[in-house]
């Protein structure tokens, strides 16, 4: 039986990732700063400080792979320096320990915030649509910056020891019971324009984590957009673009064919993942 360590296991996404791996026959070792809640499918759970490299070695000692989701999840509730230090050092420690313990597969939680649009102090438009992984990372704050730096940390460990690192750029993660609230705001097309109306169902995000761990592709360090194939709006992409991003002239796919403004195609190519859930399921 394969063993996976999941950091941030008690977080919003972490709970779904634990369930996904447990239901697919993995032995799940979970860790978080908080005590565990019941019924999560853990084989073992430890409270730990990922800022301590020694503790991280202990966490990963019996693992075959690691899914690192623990992080300050936004730039709102903590000081910029704490956000950056926590997110970057925890990722470095996890990959450092994994590399020395012979763990050759790691998934790290990145974010579409790395592109910079969402939390920009000076708002700006993307260079092109649909946004894919070739778009430059242009963060203006410490959270988005930390995610971009973490991807570079993954690159470094791939170069050093050949570790396969998948940095999953999650869009706005939604649980099924959150859709009703989201749908209620669709009459305001500007409500989600800073995140390009992008979202991902927590169940699909969890499946992406598992498929990345199970990928048999040659080792690499790669960032993948993990986002739904539709948008948090019932307005047409043409209307949304004309109303909020008319200045963007580089449209790389016919607008009539667009269903989302962030591309998830690379994730399908690299790990065989496609999203299966939509807010439209709620309407049904």
C-alpha positions in Angstrom: 0.0 0.0 0.0 1.4 3.4 -1.0 1.8 6.1 1.7 1.1 9.7 1.0 1.8 12.6 3.4 -0.7 15.5 3.0 0.2 18.8 4.6 -2.6 21.3 5.4 -4.8 18.2 5.7 -7.4 20.0 7.8 -7.8 22.9 5.4 -10.6 23.5 3.0 -9.0 21.7 0.1 -7.0 19.3 2.3 -10.1 17.6 3.6 -11.1 16.6 0.1 -7.6 15.5 -0.8 -7.4 13.2 2.3 -10.8 11.7 1.3 -9.7 11.2 -2.4 -6.5 9.4 -1.5 -8.1 7.3 1.2 -10.9 6.2 -1.1 -8.3 5.1 -3.7 -6.4 2.8 -1.3 -3.6 5.0 0.0 -2.3 5.0 3.5 -2.8 8.7 4.4 -0.6 10.5 6.8 -2.1 13.9 7.5 -0.5 16.9 9.2 -1.7 20.4 10.1 -1.2 23.0 12.8 -4.7 22.3 14.3 -6.0 19.1 15.9 -7.7 16.6 13.6 -11.4 16.4 13.1 -13.1 13.1 13.0 -13.7 10.7 10.1 -11.1 12.0 7.6 -9.6 8.8 6.5 -6.2 9.2 8.2 -3.9 6.3 8.9 -1.9 8.6 11.0 -2.2 12.3 11.9 0.4 14.6 13.5 0.3 18.3 14.4 3.5 19.8 13.2 5.4 23.0 12.4 6.6 22.8 8.8 9.0 25.6 9.6 11.1 23.1 11.5 13.1 21.0 9.1 13.6 18.3 11.7 9.9 17.9 12.2 9.4 17.6 8.5 11.9 14.8 8.3 9.9 12.9 10.9 6.7 13.5 9.0 8.0 12.2 5.7 10.2 9.3 6.9 7.8 6.6 5.8 6.2 8.3 2.8 6.3 7.4 -0.9 5.0 10.8 -2.0 3.9 14.1 -0.5 1.1 16.6 -1.3 2.0 19.9 0.2 -1.0 22.1 0.7 -0.2 23.9 4.0 0.1 27.6 3.5 -1.3 31.0 4.5 -4.1 30.9 2.0 -4.4 34.6 1.1 -2.7 38.0 1.6 -5.4 39.3 4.0 -5.0 37.9 7.6 -1.3 38.1 8.2 1.5 40.5 7.6 3.3 40.3 4.2 6.5 39.1 5.7 4.8 36.3 7.7 2.9 35.1 4.6 6.1 35.0 2.5 8.2 33.4 5.1 5.7 30.8 6.1 4.7 29.8 2.6 8.3 29.7 1.2 10.1 28.1 4.0 7.5 25.4 4.6 7.7 24.4 0.9 11.5 24.5 0.9 11.6 22.2 4.0 9.1 19.7 2.6 11.1 19.4 -0.6 14.5 19.4 1.1 13.4 16.5 3.4 11.7 14.6 0.6 14.9 14.9 -1.6 17.1 13.5 1.2 14.6 10.7 2.0 14.4 9.5 -1.5 10.9 10.6 -2.2 10.8 11.2 -5.9 7.2 12.6 -6.4 5.9 15.8 -4.8 2.8 17.9 -5.5 2.7 21.5 -4.2 -0.2 23.8 -3.9 0.4 26.8 -6.1 -2.3 29.3 -7.1 -3.5 31.4 -10.0 -2.7 34.3 -7.7 0.9 33.8 -8.9 -0.1 35.5 -12.2 -0.8 38.6 -10.1 -4.3 39.7 -11.3 -6.3 38.9 -8.2 -4.5 40.8 -5.5 -2.7 43.5 -7.5 -2.3 46.8 -5.7 -2.4 48.4 -9.2 -4.9 46.4 -11.2 -3.8 45.2 -14.7 -5.1 43.0 -17.4 -3.7 39.8 -18.7 -1.4 39.9 -21.7 -3.6 37.5 -23.6 -6.6 35.2 -23.3 -7.1 32.4 -22.5 -4.4 32.6 -19.8 -2.2 29.6 -19.9 1.0 28.6 -18.0 3.2 30.6 -20.4 1.8 33.9 -19.1 4.4 35.7 -17.0 4.0 35.8 -13.2 3.5 39.4 -12.2 2.6 39.4 -8.5 2.5 42.7 -6.6 2.2 41.2 -3.1 3.7 38.6 -0.9 1.2 35.8 -1.3 1.3 35.6 -5.1 5.0 36.1 -5.0 5.4 33.2 -2.5 3.6 30.9 -4.9 5.9 31.8 -7.8 9.0 31.3 -5.6 7.7 27.9 -4.5 7.5 26.9 -8.1 11.1 27.9 -8.6 12.0 25.8 -5.5 10.4 22.9 -7.2 12.4 23.6 -10.3 15.6 23.6 -8.2 14.9 20.2 -6.6 14.1 18.7 -10.0 17.5 19.9 -11.3 19.3 18.8 -8.1 17.9 15.2 -7.7 15.5 14.6 -10.5 12.4 14.9 -8.3 9.1 15.2 -10.1 7.3 18.2 -8.8 3.8 19.3 -9.9 2.9 22.8 -8.9 -0.9 22.9 -9.1 -2.1 26.5 -9.7 -5.6 26.2 -8.2 -8.1 28.8 -9.0 -10.8 29.8 -6.5 -11.6 26.5 -4.6 -15.3 26.0 -4.0 -17.1 23.3 -2.1 -20.5 22.1 -3.5 -22.5 23.9 -0.8 -21.0 27.2 -1.8 -22.4 27.3 -5.3 -25.8 28.7 -4.3 -24.2 31.8 -2.9 -21.9 32.2 -5.9 -24.8 31.8 -8.4 -26.8 34.5 -6.5 -24.3 37.1 -7.6 -24.1 36.4 -11.3 -26.1 39.5 -12.2 -23.0 41.5 -11.3 -20.5 40.6 -14.0 -17.7 42.5 -12.3 -17.9 40.5 -9.1 -15.3 38.0 -10.0 -13.4 39.8 -12.8 -10.1 40.1 -10.8 -9.9 36.3 -10.8 -11.1 36.1 -14.4 -14.3 34.3 -13.2 -12.2 31.2 -12.6 -13.0 28.6 -10.0 -12.4 24.9 -9.3 -14.6 22.4 -7.5 -12.8 21.0 -4.4 -13.6 17.4 -5.6 -11.9 18.1 -8.9 -8.9 19.8 -7.3 -8.5 16.7 -5.0 -8.5 14.4 -8.0 -5.9 16.5 -9.7 -3.6 16.0 -6.7 -4.0 12.2 -6.9 -3.5 12.0 -10.6 -0.3 14.1 -10.3 1.0 11.7 -7.7 0.1 8.7 -10.0 1.5 10.2 -13.2 4.0 8.0 -14.9 5.3 10.7 -17.2 9.1 11.3 -17.1 10.2 13.4 -14.2 9.9 17.1 -14.5 9.0 20.3 -12.6 5.9 21.8 -14.1 3.1 24.2 -13.1 -0.4 23.4 -14.1 -3.6 25.5 -14.1 -6.3 23.6 -12.1 -9.5 25.3 -13.1 -13.0 24.5 -14.3 -13.8 24.5 -18.0 -16.5 27.1 -17.4 -16.7 30.4 -15.5 -18.4 31.8 -12.4 -20.8 33.7 -14.6 -23.8 33.0 -16.9 -22.8 35.8 -19.2 -21.0 35.1 -22.4 -17.2 35.3 -22.6 -17.6 37.9 -25.4 -19.7 40.1 -23.1 -17.3 39.7 -20.2 -14.3 40.5 -22.3 -15.9 43.6 -23.9 -17.1 44.9 -20.6 -14.0 44.3 -18.4 -11.0 43.6 -20.6 -11.6 45.4 -23.9 -7.9 46.5 -23.9 -6.7 43.0 -24.4 -6.2 42.4 -28.1 -4.3 39.1 -28.0 -7.1 36.6 -28.0 -5.6 33.2 -28.9 -8.8 31.3 -29.4 -12.0 32.3 -31.2 -14.2 34.0 -28.7 -17.1 31.9 -29.9 -15.2 28.8 -28.7 -14.3 30.1 -25.3 -16.0 28.7 -22.2 -13.3 29.9 -19.8 -10.7 32.6 -19.7 -8.0 30.4 -18.0 -6.9 27.3 -19.9 -6.6 23.9 -18.2 -5.4 22.0 -21.3 -1.9 21.4 -20.0 -3.2 19.5 -17.0 -5.0 17.1 -19.3 -1.8 16.6 -21.3 0.5 16.2 -18.3 -1.6 14.2 -15.8 -4.7 13.2 -17.6 -7.0 15.4 -15.6 -10.1 17.2 -16.7 -12.7 18.8 -14.3 -16.0 16.9 -13.9 -18.0 19.3 -11.7 -19.6 22.7 -12.4 -21.8 25.2 -10.6 -24.3 24.2 -13.3 -24.8 20.9 -11.5 -26.4 22.9 -8.7 -28.9 24.4 -11.1 -29.9 20.9 -12.2 
